[in-house]
Amino acid sequence: MTDRATPSLPTDWRAPGLRHRLRRRHAAERRFRRLGAGAVLFAAGFLAFLLLTMVGQGLGAFTRTVLVLPIDTARPITEAGVDAAAVRAFGADGPLLMADQAWRVARERAAVGRATVRVPASDAVDAALAGQAAPAANARAAALRARGALRTEFAWSFLRGADATDPVRAGLWGAAKGSLLTMAVVFAFAFPIGLFAALWLEEFAGRNPWADLVEVSINNLAAVPSIIFGLLGLALFLGTLGLPRSAPLVGGLTLALMTMPVIVIAGRGAIRAVPPSVRDAALAVGASRAQVVFHHVLPLAMPGILTGTIIGMARALGETAPLLLIGMRAFIAAPPGGLTDPATVLPVQIFLWSDEVSHGFVEKTSAAIMMLLLVLLVVNGGAVWLRGRLEARR
């Protein structure tokens, strides 16, 4: 006598127990969606707060208020002469309307035959022009603007200048050029070494104790704090090799050591993602192992490799601690002319300006942060665009 399986009865979805379980499942799903949306809104709120704060504080660095000062350009421009001209034009407190070191700007802008020179106004005039000073000062600033003695112009010197002790003369180009030179050194050293290391580990090394040791070491290096690489650069490039201090060459080599493990890990992941059938098909038609790697595997893995490289370089672009240790925090009053000239970079320039107490440097700091965020956005956007173009060609 054989046992027969008991036939299953159809599920009654209208039963109270099942309806209760369904309600609980749907409620849990709604809670999960709300938590996810709340997390995204929370992060977006912090990002919006950061951007609004930086824009609100730094937008004034891209414009400046200038006084139209009548001056005798036939005579040498001196501080006393500029102060006397301000007294004649605006009264006894005329020199107080000008920013510190305004006479240097007047000397740079003066030309024979020109009757007026535009000199930067003081912070008090900016506050009065915005209606944030005493009523009398606000009224006087409005009167000066009405008669054309007070104007607002785009601060080209902020984009073309270098560091200075006076916030009116301080600019970003010196630090921006230092960052460009440093990143060029990072790419020139970190990309080829990281690429070939990833290819060797994935395609040629095989499984052996030596390859395992290298893999563990690279994974550990990727998690080492950046300041440790600064100590390594200080000991190796400055102490042992005697390279010039505070140079983009040394900064680039130090950041290349930090970026290289990131490129190796990203490269290995991209190479591992190439289907094994591509290798088998190439070997089947007689290609050598090197031809398989460089003619077939590498072109398919290149989008992922370049994306990892650009993201690693974007991280290096925002680093400060390693560069402080190798001396790139010096006061550099002129843009670097080459890889061995003294230079600084944007993050270090932001750090240096944040220590200043002048209100003008507060605006410069926020504006420099805006420029750094813009550069990082462009770099990461370029990585996404490049990956899409390379994937479309495959």
C-alpha atoms as a printed R data frame, in Angstrom:
    type eleno elety resid chain resno      x       y       z
1   ATOM     1    CA   MET     A     1  0.000   0.000   0.000
2   ATOM     2    CA   THR     A     2  1.599   3.283  -1.120
3   ATOM     3    CA   ASP     A     3  1.230   6.618   0.627
4   ATOM     4    CA   ARG     A     4 -0.323   9.314  -1.438
5   ATOM     5    CA   ALA     A     5  0.736  12.959  -0.983
6   ATOM     6    CA   THR     A     6 -1.954  15.068   0.472
7   ATOM     7    CA   PRO     A     7 -3.030  17.563  -2.181
8   ATOM     8    CA   SER     A     8 -2.328  21.193  -1.199
9   ATOM     9    CA   LEU     A     9 -5.271  23.442  -0.815
10  ATOM    10    CA   PRO     A    10 -5.381  26.806  -2.598
11  ATOM    11    CA   THR     A    11 -4.142  29.720  -0.517
12  ATOM    12    CA   ASP     A    12 -6.910  31.893   0.838
13  ATOM    13    CA   TRP     A    13 -5.418  35.394   0.501
14  ATOM    14    CA   ARG     A    14 -8.473  36.854   2.176
15  ATOM    15    CA   ALA     A    15 -7.854  35.015   5.409
16  ATOM    16    CA   PRO     A    16 -7.275  37.339   8.392
17  ATOM    17    CA   GLY     A    17 -3.839  35.888   9.170
18  ATOM    18    CA   LEU     A    18 -2.488  36.345   5.617
19  ATOM    19    CA   ARG     A    19 -3.956  39.822   5.317
20  ATOM    20    CA   HIS     A    20 -2.235  40.800   8.560
21  ATOM    21    CA   ARG     A    21  1.107  39.443   7.311
22  ATOM    22    CA   LEU     A    22  0.720  41.304   4.023
23  ATOM    23    CA   ARG     A    23 -0.007  44.551   5.855
24  ATOM    24    CA   ARG     A    24  3.122  44.088   7.953
25  ATOM    25    CA   ARG     A    25  5.246  43.435   4.860
26  ATOM    26    CA   HIS     A    26  3.879  46.467   3.044
27  ATOM    27    CA   ALA     A    27  4.378  48.642   6.126
28  ATOM    28    CA   ALA     A    28  7.985  47.466   6.420
29  ATOM    29    CA   GLU     A    29  8.589  48.286   2.767
30  ATOM    30    CA   ARG     A    30  7.142  51.778   3.216
31  ATOM    31    CA   ARG     A    31  9.327  52.356   6.281
32  ATOM    32    CA   PHE     A    32 12.409  51.274   4.324
33  ATOM    33    CA   ARG     A    33 11.581  53.650   1.482
34  ATOM    34    CA   ARG     A    34 11.031  56.526   3.898
35  ATOM    35    CA   LEU     A    35 14.329  55.810   5.651
36  ATOM    36    CA   GLY     A    36 16.155  55.742   2.323
37  ATOM    37    CA   ALA     A    37 14.565  58.993   1.176
38  ATOM    38    CA   GLY     A    38 15.276  60.562   4.575
39  ATOM    39    CA   ALA     A    39 18.958  59.559   4.395
40  ATOM    40    CA   VAL     A    40 19.277  61.082   0.924
41  ATOM    41    CA   LEU     A    41 17.547  64.300   2.008
42  ATOM    42    CA   PHE     A    42 19.715  64.475   5.143
43  ATOM    43    CA   ALA     A    43 22.922  64.203   3.094
44  ATOM    44    CA   ALA     A    44 21.612  66.630   0.467
45  ATOM    45    CA   GLY     A    45 20.724  69.104   3.207
46  ATOM    46    CA   PHE     A    46 24.241  69.088   4.588
47  ATOM    47    CA   LEU     A    47 25.649  69.484   1.080
48  ATOM    48    CA   ALA     A    48 23.303  72.372   0.351
49  ATOM    49    CA   PHE     A    49 24.250  74.009   3.670
50  ATOM    50    CA   LEU     A    50 27.945  73.694   2.805
51  ATOM    51    CA   LEU     A    51 27.503  75.111  -0.691
52  ATOM    52    CA   LEU     A    52 25.265  77.975   0.419
53  ATOM    53    CA   THR     A    53 27.660  78.884   3.236
54  ATOM    54    CA   MET     A    54 30.688  78.853   0.936
55  ATOM    55    CA   VAL     A    55 28.916  80.804  -1.802
56  ATOM    56    CA   GLY     A    56 27.531  83.336   0.666
57  ATOM    57    CA   GLN     A    57 30.926  83.969   2.233
58  ATOM    58    CA   GLY     A    58 33.086  83.653  -0.865
59  ATOM    59    CA   LEU     A    59 31.109  85.368  -3.597
60  ATOM    60    CA   GLY     A    60 32.439  88.735  -2.500
61  ATOM    61    CA   ALA     A    61 36.005  87.645  -3.295
62  ATOM    62    CA   PHE     A    62 35.201  87.687  -7.023
63  ATOM    63    CA   THR     A    63 34.152  91.348  -6.907
64  ATOM    64    CA   ARG     A    64 35.716  94.317  -5.203
65  ATOM    65    CA   THR     A    65 34.791  97.884  -4.460
66  ATOM    66    CA   VAL     A    66 37.164 100.502  -5.852
67  ATOM    67    CA   LEU     A    67 37.562 104.217  -5.333
68  ATOM    68    CA   VAL     A    68 38.090 106.399  -8.388
69  ATOM    69    CA   LEU     A    69 40.965 108.538  -7.147
70  ATOM    70    CA   PRO     A    70 42.160 111.639  -9.054
71  ATOM    71    CA   ILE     A    71 45.953 111.602  -8.926
72  ATOM    72    CA   ASP     A    72 48.914 113.316 -10.529
73  ATOM    73    CA   THR     A    73 50.639 110.586 -12.525
74  ATOM    74    CA   ALA     A    74 53.425 112.917 -13.618
75  ATOM    75    CA   ARG     A    75 55.024 112.512 -10.178
76  ATOM    76    CA   PRO     A    76 56.319 109.292  -8.535
77  ATOM    77    CA   ILE     A    77 53.511 107.395  -6.831
78  ATOM    78    CA   THR     A    78 54.265 107.106  -3.101
79  ATOM    79    CA   GLU     A    79 52.165 106.219  -0.073
80  ATOM    80    CA   ALA     A    80 52.208 109.804   1.146
81  ATOM    81    CA   GLY     A    81 51.232 111.101  -2.278
82  ATOM    82    CA   VAL     A    82 48.288 108.709  -2.561
83  ATOM    83    CA   ASP     A    83 47.095 109.629   0.947
84  ATOM    84    CA   ALA     A    84 47.301 113.321   0.058
85  ATOM    85    CA   ALA     A    85 45.297 112.716  -3.108
86  ATOM    86    CA   ALA     A    86 42.643 110.860  -1.056
87  ATOM    87    CA   VAL     A    87 42.437 113.800   1.372
88  ATOM    88    CA   ARG     A    88 41.931 116.239  -1.513
89  ATOM    89    CA   ALA     A    89 39.284 114.047  -3.146
90  ATOM    90    CA   PHE     A    90 37.307 112.692  -0.182
91  ATOM    91    CA   GLY     A    91 38.175 114.808   2.842
92  ATOM    92    CA   ALA     A    92 40.322 114.361   5.929
93  ATOM    93    CA   ASP     A    93 39.353 110.709   6.363
94  ATOM    94    CA   GLY     A    94 40.021 109.889   2.704
95  ATOM    95    CA   PRO     A    95 42.961 107.565   3.459
96  ATOM    96    CA   LEU     A    96 40.691 105.523   5.744
97  ATOM    97    CA   LEU     A    97 38.411 104.815   2.794
98  ATOM    98    CA   MET     A    98 41.211 102.956   1.010
99  ATOM    99    CA   ALA     A    99 42.371  99.412   1.757
100 ATOM   100    CA   ASP     A   100 45.795  98.703   3.209
101 ATOM   101    CA   GLN     A   101 48.578  98.906   0.639
102 ATOM   102    CA   ALA     A   102 46.198 100.605  -1.807
103 ATOM   103    CA   TRP     A   103 49.016 102.916  -2.842
104 ATOM   104    CA   ARG     A   104 50.870  99.903  -4.309
105 ATOM   105    CA   VAL     A   105 47.862  99.156  -6.493
106 ATOM   106    CA   ALA     A   106 47.805 102.804  -7.533
107 ATOM   107    CA   ARG     A   107 51.495 102.639  -8.454
108 ATOM   108    CA   GLU     A   108 50.919  99.515 -10.566
109 ATOM   109    CA   ARG     A   109 47.914 100.978 -12.366
110 ATOM   110    CA   ALA     A   110 49.209 104.494 -12.839
111 ATOM   111    CA   ALA     A   111 50.022 105.539 -16.376
112 ATOM   112    CA   VAL     A   112 51.372 108.811 -17.705
113 ATOM   113    CA   GLY     A   113 48.524 111.038 -18.848
114 ATOM   114    CA   ARG     A   114 45.841 109.229 -16.857
115 ATOM   115    CA   ALA     A   115 43.968 111.558 -14.512
116 ATOM   116    CA   THR     A   116 42.376 108.911 -12.249
117 ATOM   117    CA   VAL     A   117 43.386 105.575 -10.740
118 ATOM   118    CA   ARG     A   118 41.073 102.943  -9.308
119 ATOM   119    CA   VAL     A   119 42.261 101.780  -5.885
120 ATOM   120    CA   PRO     A   120 40.615  99.144  -3.648
121 ATOM   121    CA   ALA     A   121 38.296 100.400  -0.926
122 ATOM   122    CA   SER     A   122 38.510  99.329   2.707
123 ATOM   123    CA   ASP     A   123 36.331  96.709   4.396
124 ATOM   124    CA   ALA     A   124 34.450  99.509   6.161
125 ATOM   125    CA   VAL     A   125 33.406 100.957   2.801
126 ATOM   126    CA   ASP     A   126 32.215  97.511   1.645
127 ATOM   127    CA   ALA     A   127 30.128  97.178   4.805
128 ATOM   128    CA   ALA     A   128 28.688 100.674   4.368
129 ATOM   129    CA   LEU     A   129 27.873  99.982   0.735
130 ATOM   130    CA   ALA     A   130 25.948  96.892   1.858
131 ATOM   131    CA   GLY     A   131 24.067  98.941   4.457
132 ATOM   132    CA   GLN     A   132 25.747  97.194   7.396
133 ATOM   133    CA   ALA     A   133 27.468 100.221   8.960
134 ATOM   134    CA   ALA     A   134 26.258 103.299  10.804
135 ATOM   135    CA   PRO     A   135 23.563 105.353   9.008
136 ATOM   136    CA   ALA     A   136 25.999 108.205   8.342
137 ATOM   137    CA   ALA     A   137 28.570 105.849   6.820
138 ATOM   138    CA   ASN     A   138 25.901 104.149   4.715
139 ATOM   139    CA   ALA     A   139 24.686 107.504   3.415
140 ATOM   140    CA   ARG     A   140 28.205 108.641   2.563
141 ATOM   141    CA   ALA     A   141 28.958 105.430   0.670
142 ATOM   142    CA   ALA     A   142 25.724 105.844  -1.286
143 ATOM   143    CA   ALA     A   143 26.664 109.449  -2.106
144 ATOM   144    CA   LEU     A   144 30.135 108.440  -3.302
145 ATOM   145    CA   ARG     A   145 28.616 105.786  -5.505
146 ATOM   146    CA   ALA     A   146 26.050 108.216  -6.891
147 ATOM   147    CA   ARG     A   147 28.731 110.629  -8.024
148 ATOM   148    CA   GLY     A   148 30.807 107.845  -9.592
149 ATOM   149    CA   ALA     A   149 33.638 107.839  -7.052
150 ATOM   150    CA   LEU     A   150 32.756 104.354  -5.809
151 ATOM   151    CA   ARG     A   151 32.381 101.400  -8.176
152 ATOM   152    CA   THR     A   152 32.151  97.604  -8.095
153 ATOM   153    CA   GLU     A   153 34.208  95.562 -10.556
154 ATOM   154    CA   PHE     A   154 35.183  91.946 -11.143
155 ATOM   155    CA   ALA     A   155 38.341  91.047  -9.231
156 ATOM   156    CA   TRP     A   156 40.508  89.675 -12.027
157 ATOM   157    CA   SER     A   157 43.525  89.911  -9.748
158 ATOM   158    CA   PHE     A   158 42.026  87.164  -7.576
159 ATOM   159    CA   LEU     A   159 42.168  84.727 -10.498
160 ATOM   160    CA   ARG     A   160 45.525  85.933 -11.844
161 ATOM   161    CA   GLY     A   161 47.500  86.652  -8.671
162 ATOM   162    CA   ALA     A   162 49.424  84.635  -6.097
163 ATOM   163    CA   ASP     A   163 49.588  84.699  -2.313
164 ATOM   164    CA   ALA     A   164 50.074  88.043  -0.577
165 ATOM   165    CA   THR     A   165 49.978  89.501   2.913
166 ATOM   166    CA   ASP     A   166 47.256  91.908   1.826
167 ATOM   167    CA   PRO     A   167 43.908  90.246   0.993
168 ATOM   168    CA   VAL     A   168 43.294  92.821  -1.731
169 ATOM   169    CA   ARG     A   169 46.333  91.585  -3.651
170 ATOM   170    CA   ALA     A   170 46.019  87.865  -2.834
171 ATOM   171    CA   GLY     A   171 45.072  85.545  -5.692
172 ATOM   172    CA   LEU     A   172 44.569  81.898  -6.609
173 ATOM   173    CA   TRP     A   173 46.628  81.393  -9.750
174 ATOM   174    CA   GLY     A   174 49.870  80.617  -7.902
175 ATOM   175    CA   ALA     A   175 48.245  77.799  -5.906
176 ATOM   176    CA   ALA     A   176 46.214  76.600  -8.914
177 ATOM   177    CA   LYS     A   177 49.339  76.328 -11.073
178 ATOM   178    CA   GLY     A   178 51.115  74.490  -8.269
179 ATOM   179    CA   SER     A   179 48.212  72.026  -8.112
180 ATOM   180    CA   LEU     A   180 48.333  71.474 -11.884
181 ATOM   181    CA   LEU     A   181 52.072  70.770 -11.858
182 ATOM   182    CA   THR     A   182 51.747  68.486  -8.844
183 ATOM   183    CA   MET     A   183 48.901  66.503 -10.423
184 ATOM   184    CA   ALA     A   184 50.914  66.145 -13.638
185 ATOM   185    CA   VAL     A   185 53.718  64.509 -11.660
186 ATOM   186    CA   VAL     A   186 51.208  62.278  -9.843
187 ATOM   187    CA   PHE     A   187 49.734  61.025 -13.122
188 ATOM   188    CA   ALA     A   188 53.120  60.571 -14.805
189 ATOM   189    CA   PHE     A   189 54.391  58.309 -12.018
190 ATOM   190    CA   ALA     A   190 51.335  56.680 -10.432
191 ATOM   191    CA   PHE     A   191 49.370  55.700 -13.554
192 ATOM   192    CA   PRO     A   192 51.943  53.613 -15.477
193 ATOM   193    CA   ILE     A   193 53.353  51.940 -12.353
194 ATOM   194    CA   GLY     A   194 49.899  51.195 -10.959
195 ATOM   195    CA   LEU     A   195 48.660  49.932 -14.335
196 ATOM   196    CA   PHE     A   196 51.542  47.519 -14.906
197 ATOM   197    CA   ALA     A   197 51.406  46.326 -11.295
198 ATOM   198    CA   ALA     A   198 47.708  45.499 -11.710
199 ATOM   199    CA   LEU     A   199 48.369  43.685 -15.002
200 ATOM   200    CA   TRP     A   200 51.203  41.650 -13.489
201 ATOM   201    CA   LEU     A   201 49.217  40.634 -10.425
202 ATOM   202    CA   GLU     A   202 46.129  39.612 -12.405
203 ATOM   203    CA   GLU     A   203 47.572  38.140 -15.585
204 ATOM   204    CA   PHE     A   204 51.153  36.988 -15.009
205 ATOM   205    CA   ALA     A   205 51.889  36.489 -11.296
206 ATOM   206    CA   GLY     A   206 49.590  33.529 -10.667
207 ATOM   207    CA   ARG     A   207 48.946  32.222  -7.167
208 ATOM   208    CA   ASN     A   208 52.133  32.044  -5.117
209 ATOM   209    CA   PRO     A   209 53.328  33.346  -1.735
210 ATOM   210    CA   TRP     A   210 55.184  36.267  -3.329
211 ATOM   211    CA   ALA     A   211 52.099  37.495  -5.201
212 ATOM   212    CA   ASP     A   212 49.987  37.081  -2.067
213 ATOM   213    CA   LEU     A   213 52.477  39.177  -0.075
214 ATOM   214    CA   VAL     A   214 52.412  41.937  -2.699
215 ATOM   215    CA   GLU     A   215 48.611  41.899  -2.768
216 ATOM   216    CA   VAL     A   216 48.330  42.161   1.020
217 ATOM   217    CA   SER     A   217 50.893  44.968   1.077
218 ATOM   218    CA   ILE     A   218 49.041  46.985  -1.576
219 ATOM   219    CA   ASN     A   219 45.715  46.579   0.233
220 ATOM   220    CA   ASN     A   220 47.329  47.753   3.464
221 ATOM   221    CA   LEU     A   221 48.976  50.729   1.761
222 ATOM   222    CA   ALA     A   222 45.607  51.877   0.437
223 ATOM   223    CA   ALA     A   223 44.375  52.185   4.045
224 ATOM   224    CA   VAL     A   224 47.434  53.984   5.441
225 ATOM   225    CA   PRO     A   225 46.713  57.590   6.597
226 ATOM   226    CA   SER     A   226 47.959  60.202   4.180
227 ATOM   227    CA   ILE     A   227 50.221  61.860   6.739
228 ATOM   228    CA   ILE     A   228 52.359  58.690   6.808
229 ATOM   229    CA   PHE     A   229 53.089  59.198   3.109
230 ATOM   230    CA   GLY     A   230 54.107  62.752   3.975
231 ATOM   231    CA   LEU     A   231 56.655  61.396   6.466
232 ATOM   232    CA   LEU     A   232 57.886  58.950   3.814
233 ATOM   233    CA   GLY     A   233 58.274  61.756   1.274
234 ATOM   234    CA   LEU     A   234 60.109  63.885   3.835
235 ATOM   235    CA   ALA     A   235 62.566  61.089   4.619
236 ATOM   236    CA   LEU     A   236 63.036  59.751   1.081
237 ATOM   237    CA   PHE     A   237 62.793  62.661  -1.343
238 ATOM   238    CA   LEU     A   238 64.096  65.467   0.877
239 ATOM   239    CA   GLY     A   239 66.317  63.680   3.374
240 ATOM   240    CA   THR     A   240 67.850  60.979   1.159
241 ATOM   241    CA   LEU     A   241 67.597  62.193  -2.443
242 ATOM   242    CA   GLY     A   242 67.996  65.889  -1.600
243 ATOM   243    CA   LEU     A   243 65.263  67.136  -3.945
244 ATOM   244    CA   PRO     A   244 64.216  70.807  -3.641
245 ATOM   245    CA   ARG     A   245 61.887  71.556  -0.769
246 ATOM   246    CA   SER     A   246 58.353  72.804  -1.411
247 ATOM   247    CA   ALA     A   247 58.529  71.866  -5.114
248 ATOM   248    CA   PRO     A   248 55.713  70.332  -7.218
249 ATOM   249    CA   LEU     A   249 58.104  67.497  -8.111
250 ATOM   250    CA   VAL     A   250 58.413  66.404  -4.474
251 ATOM   251    CA   GLY     A   251 54.707  66.966  -3.786
252 ATOM   252    CA   GLY     A   252 53.747  64.973  -6.867
253 ATOM   253    CA   LEU     A   253 56.029  62.060  -5.987
254 ATOM   254    CA   THR     A   254 54.666  61.957  -2.436
255 ATOM   255    CA   LEU     A   255 51.058  61.973  -3.618
256 ATOM   256    CA   ALA     A   256 51.918  59.404  -6.308
257 ATOM   257    CA   LEU     A   257 52.984  56.984  -3.583
258 ATOM   258    CA   MET     A   258 49.605  57.523  -1.926
259 ATOM   259    CA   THR     A   259 47.606  57.212  -5.162
260 ATOM   260    CA   MET     A   260 49.380  54.177  -6.582
261 ATOM   261    CA   PRO     A   261 47.669  51.539  -4.367
262 ATOM   262    CA   VAL     A   262 44.255  52.983  -5.277
263 ATOM   263    CA   ILE     A   263 45.071  52.656  -8.987
264 ATOM   264    CA   VAL     A   264 46.323  49.084  -8.519
265 ATOM   265    CA   ILE     A   265 43.168  48.012  -6.685
266 ATOM   266    CA   ALA     A   266 40.861  49.726  -9.205
267 ATOM   267    CA   GLY     A   267 42.875  48.307 -12.096
268 ATOM   268    CA   ARG     A   268 42.739  44.763 -10.753
269 ATOM   269    CA   GLY     A   269 38.989  45.005 -10.347
270 ATOM   270    CA   ALA     A   270 38.546  46.241 -13.917
271 ATOM   271    CA   ILE     A   271 40.848  43.551 -15.332
272 ATOM   272    CA   ARG     A   272 39.108  40.834 -13.325
273 ATOM   273    CA   ALA     A   273 35.762  41.977 -14.759
274 ATOM   274    CA   VAL     A   274 36.841  41.122 -18.326
275 ATOM   275    CA   PRO     A   275 35.122  37.814 -19.247
276 ATOM   276    CA   PRO     A   276 37.462  34.760 -19.383
277 ATOM   277    CA   SER     A   277 35.981  33.915 -22.769
278 ATOM   278    CA   VAL     A   278 37.862  36.895 -24.268
279 ATOM   279    CA   ARG     A   279 41.185  35.417 -23.139
280 ATOM   280    CA   ASP     A   280 40.246  31.897 -24.254
281 ATOM   281    CA   ALA     A   281 39.153  33.085 -27.695
282 ATOM   282    CA   ALA     A   282 42.364  35.065 -28.242
283 ATOM   283    CA   LEU     A   283 44.540  32.153 -27.132
284 ATOM   284    CA   ALA     A   284 42.569  29.809 -29.387
285 ATOM   285    CA   VAL     A   285 43.488  31.776 -32.516
286 ATOM   286    CA   GLY     A   286 47.194  31.737 -31.640
287 ATOM   287    CA   ALA     A   287 47.759  34.983 -29.744
288 ATOM   288    CA   SER     A   288 50.553  35.050 -27.192
289 ATOM   289    CA   ARG     A   289 49.874  35.794 -23.546
290 ATOM   290    CA   ALA     A   290 51.174  39.354 -23.904
291 ATOM   291    CA   GLN     A   291 49.035  39.932 -27.004
292 ATOM   292    CA   VAL     A   292 45.971  38.684 -25.158
293 ATOM   293    CA   VAL     A   293 46.626  41.111 -22.314
294 ATOM   294    CA   PHE     A   294 47.545  44.238 -24.279
295 ATOM   295    CA   HIS     A   295 45.360  43.761 -27.380
296 ATOM   296    CA   HIS     A   296 42.183  42.412 -25.801
297 ATOM   297    CA   VAL     A   297 42.055  42.546 -22.000
298 ATOM   298    CA   LEU     A   298 43.545  46.007 -21.457
299 ATOM   299    CA   PRO     A   299 41.262  47.877 -23.940
300 ATOM   300    CA   LEU     A   300 38.193  46.315 -22.309
301 ATOM   301    CA   ALA     A   301 39.420  47.130 -18.792
302 ATOM   302    CA   MET     A   302 40.623  50.654 -19.582
303 ATOM   303    CA   PRO     A   303 37.330  52.458 -18.681
304 ATOM   304    CA   GLY     A   304 37.403  51.069 -15.161
305 ATOM   305    CA   ILE     A   305 41.145  51.688 -14.819
306 ATOM   306    CA   LEU     A   306 40.867  55.322 -15.895
307 ATOM   307    CA   THR     A   307 37.877  55.904 -13.636
308 ATOM   308    CA   GLY     A   308 39.799  54.579 -10.638
309 ATOM   309    CA   THR     A   309 42.819  56.653 -11.622
310 ATOM   310    CA   ILE     A   310 40.884  59.902 -11.899
311 ATOM   311    CA   ILE     A   311 39.075  59.304  -8.610
312 ATOM   312    CA   GLY     A   312 42.420  58.559  -6.926
313 ATOM   313    CA   MET     A   313 43.913  61.743  -8.353
314 ATOM   314    CA   ALA     A   314 40.874  63.726  -7.201
315 ATOM   315    CA   ARG     A   315 41.533  62.433  -3.696
316 ATOM   316    CA   ALA     A   316 45.184  63.449  -4.010
317 ATOM   317    CA   LEU     A   317 44.162  66.910  -5.223
318 ATOM   318    CA   GLY     A   318 42.356  67.531  -1.949
319 ATOM   319    CA   GLU     A   319 45.151  66.309   0.338
320 ATOM   320    CA   THR     A   320 46.875  68.716   2.700
321 ATOM   321    CA   ALA     A   321 48.697  66.799   5.438
322 ATOM   322    CA   PRO     A   322 51.403  65.130   3.267
323 ATOM   323    CA   LEU     A   323 52.233  68.419   1.552
324 ATOM   324    CA   LEU     A   324 52.519  70.301   4.842
325 ATOM   325    CA   LEU     A   325 55.223  67.869   5.952
326 ATOM   326    CA   ILE     A   326 57.337  68.383   2.823
327 ATOM   327    CA   GLY     A   327 57.255  72.173   3.128
328 ATOM   328    CA   MET     A   328 54.574  73.211   0.639
329 ATOM   329    CA   ARG     A   329 53.096  75.595   3.218
330 ATOM   330    CA   ALA     A   330 55.633  78.335   2.555
331 ATOM   331    CA   PHE     A   331 54.607  81.854   1.564
332 ATOM   332    CA   ILE     A   332 54.907  81.835  -2.234
333 ATOM   333    CA   ALA     A   333 54.395  85.293  -3.734
334 ATOM   334    CA   ALA     A   334 54.809  84.253  -7.387
335 ATOM   335    CA   PRO     A   335 53.445  81.342  -9.459
336 ATOM   336    CA   PRO     A   336 55.974  78.493  -9.968
337 ATOM   337    CA   GLY     A   337 57.832  78.443 -13.244
338 ATOM   338    CA   GLY     A   338 58.600  74.718 -13.269
339 ATOM   339    CA   LEU     A   339 58.524  71.443 -11.360
340 ATOM   340    CA   THR     A   340 61.446  72.383  -9.109
341 ATOM   341    CA   ASP     A   341 60.363  75.923  -8.196
342 ATOM   342    CA   PRO     A   342 58.818  76.633  -4.773
343 ATOM   343    CA   ALA     A   343 55.044  76.287  -4.927
344 ATOM   344    CA   THR     A   344 51.919  75.596  -2.949
345 ATOM   345    CA   VAL     A   345 48.605  73.940  -3.843
346 ATOM   346    CA   LEU     A   346 44.957  74.871  -3.412
347 ATOM   347    CA   PRO     A   347 44.213  72.877  -0.215
348 ATOM   348    CA   VAL     A   348 47.331  74.231   1.511
349 ATOM   349    CA   GLN     A   349 46.497  77.762   0.349
350 ATOM   350    CA   ILE     A   350 43.044  77.385   1.895
351 ATOM   351    CA   PHE     A   351 44.658  76.194   5.127
352 ATOM   352    CA   LEU     A   352 47.023  79.161   5.210
353 ATOM   353    CA   TRP     A   353 44.301  81.733   4.490
354 ATOM   354    CA   SER     A   354 42.015  80.229   7.149
355 ATOM   355    CA   ASP     A   355 44.577  81.227   9.813
356 ATOM   356    CA   GLU     A   356 44.364  84.914   8.853
357 ATOM   357    CA   VAL     A   357 42.112  87.197  10.862
358 ATOM   358    CA   SER     A   358 41.333  89.765   8.181
359 ATOM   359    CA   HIS     A   359 37.774  89.738   6.831
360 ATOM   360    CA   GLY     A   360 39.202  89.855   3.323
361 ATOM   361    CA   PHE     A   361 40.952  86.530   3.861
362 ATOM   362    CA   VAL     A   362 37.699  84.986   5.112
363 ATOM   363    CA   GLU     A   363 36.177  85.731   1.717
364 ATOM   364    CA   LYS     A   364 39.291  84.489  -0.068
365 ATOM   365    CA   THR     A   365 39.195  81.221   1.885
366 ATOM   366    CA   SER     A   366 35.556  80.542   0.999
367 ATOM   367    CA   ALA     A   367 36.169  81.464  -2.646
368 ATOM   368    CA   ALA     A   368 39.181  79.139  -2.799
369 ATOM   369    CA   ILE     A   369 37.033  76.321  -1.382
370 ATOM   370    CA   MET     A   370 34.455  77.027  -4.088
371 ATOM   371    CA   MET     A   371 37.136  76.771  -6.773
372 ATOM   372    CA   LEU     A   372 38.507  73.535  -5.306
373 ATOM   373    CA   LEU     A   373 35.021  71.999  -5.188
374 ATOM   374    CA   LEU     A   374 34.468  73.099  -8.777
375 ATOM   375    CA   VAL     A   375 37.717  71.471  -9.876
376 ATOM   376    CA   LEU     A   376 36.816  68.238  -8.075
377 ATOM   377    CA   LEU     A   377 33.365  68.293  -9.681
378 ATOM   378    CA   VAL     A   378 34.893  68.757 -13.128
379 ATOM   379    CA   VAL     A   379 37.436  65.982 -12.532
380 ATOM   380    CA   ASN     A   380 34.838  63.481 -11.338
381 ATOM   381    CA   GLY     A   381 32.453  64.510 -14.097
382 ATOM   382    CA   GLY     A   382 35.262  63.987 -16.594
383 ATOM   383    CA   ALA     A   383 35.794  60.486 -15.211
384 ATOM   384    CA   VAL     A   384 32.132  59.628 -15.758
385 ATOM   385    CA   TRP     A   385 32.179  61.094 -19.284
386 ATOM   386    CA   LEU     A   386 35.410  59.315 -20.218
387 ATOM   387    CA   ARG     A   387 34.127  56.006 -18.932
388 ATOM   388    CA   GLY     A   388 30.972  56.380 -20.991
389 ATOM   389    CA   ARG     A   389 32.931  57.209 -24.162
390 ATOM   390    CA   LEU     A   390 35.291  54.270 -23.759
391 ATOM   391    CA   GLU     A   391 32.470  51.857 -22.986
392 ATOM   392    CA   ALA     A   392 30.591  53.036 -26.080
393 ATOM   393    CA   ARG     A   393 33.601  52.151 -28.267
394 ATOM   394    CA   ARG     A   394 33.854  48.586 -27.019
